[in-house]
């Protein structure tokens, strides 16, 4: 189906990219560029790279939601 050189990223490679993105968030733009660069020639690799960026953004959204919930609960507790 797909050639062997178009293998998706391994779980270790994805983990390293997520950690690097935590340290250097502008890597998200690199993921977008890499996705569009590789989407025609290496589609599995491109999907895997995009998945790393998507996973990072899900984590950011989760943190934002948790902070908002805790702030709301703290404001409710301060009233009583």
Steps between C-alpha positions, in 0.01 A plus 500: 500500500754760613874474445714413806672841502159661562464348846316707760690631798559256782357566845846597625545751220158651568581525872830678431323745267235571765768568762688726259176685426450561873847656515472687169132563403576662160565145379126486433561712191767253389243219529259689276769566240620138517147371453447702185850421375465122540127445443535396134826308512486343850134501611540273804793702630308824444197370692725390783668841522163674496384265774779620728391861458135405550584309819693799633210734429260261677726515805504879490120509477470259793726716717305815408170333585629369832633842598166661409306245706726545803476879476123474483490271802737728691277801427198305623686398818606860564135611510413273792 
